[in-house]
Amino acid sequence: MSRLRPILPARFRRRPVTESDVEYLLDRISSLTCERQALRTRDAGTLVLERNRVQIARAQWLLSYALIERYLPKTAEQNAA
């Protein structure tokens, strides 16, 4: 039986987090935010602003999971692996 759509949409799939991901994502969010301010100053169209907003939301979503993976205590099973 085939599924009509994937369990997780592509925008919500993530790869394993590396140690430098948190710092990279913080920089990315900062950069995207500055870009958004510049877009608003130039009265950019709604499509461009929406694309930027989605990029910011995606980066924030990835950052939340990167922080969880960095600071969540590991279980005994994870420590043994």
C-alpha positions in Angstrom: 0.0 0.0 0.0 1.5 3.3 -1.0 1.1 6.5 0.9 -0.4 9.6 -0.7 2.2 11.9 0.9 5.3 11.5 2.9 5.1 11.1 6.7 7.1 14.3 7.1 7.1 17.1 4.5 10.6 17.8 3.1 10.8 21.1 5.0 10.5 19.3 8.3 13.1 16.6 7.7 16.4 17.1 9.4 19.8 15.5 9.4 21.9 14.6 12.5 23.2 17.7 14.3 26.9 18.4 14.5 28.6 20.5 17.2 29.0 23.5 14.9 25.4 23.5 13.7 24.1 25.7 16.6 26.6 28.5 15.8 26.0 28.2 12.1 22.2 28.4 12.6 22.5 31.4 14.9 24.6 33.2 12.2 22.1 32.1 9.5 19.1 33.5 11.4 21.0 36.7 12.0 21.8 37.0 8.4 18.3 36.2 7.2 16.9 38.8 9.7 19.2 41.5 8.3 18.2 40.5 4.8 14.5 40.8 5.8 15.0 44.3 7.2 16.8 45.3 4.0 13.9 43.8 1.9 11.3 45.8 3.9 13.4 49.0 3.5 13.3 48.4 -0.3 9.6 47.6 -0.3 10.2 44.1 -1.6 7.2 42.2 -2.9 5.2 39.8 -0.8 6.6 36.7 -2.5 10.2 37.6 -1.7 9.3 38.5 1.9 7.4 35.2 2.3 10.3 33.2 1.0 12.6 35.0 3.5 10.1 34.3 6.3 10.0 30.6 5.5 13.8 30.5 5.5 13.9 32.1 8.9 11.2 29.8 10.3 13.1 26.7 9.0 16.4 27.9 10.5 14.7 28.5 13.8 13.1 25.1 13.7 16.4 23.5 13.0 18.1 25.5 15.8 15.5 24.3 18.3 16.3 20.7 17.5 20.1 21.4 17.5 19.8 22.9 20.9 17.8 20.0 22.2 20.3 17.5 20.9 23.2 19.5 22.3 21.8 19.9 25.8 19.4 17.0 26.4 21.0 14.5 28.7 21.8 11.3 26.9 20.3 8.0 28.1 22.5 5.0 29.1 21.8 3.4 25.7 23.0 6.4 23.8 26.1 6.7 25.9 27.0 3.0 25.2 26.7 3.6 21.4 
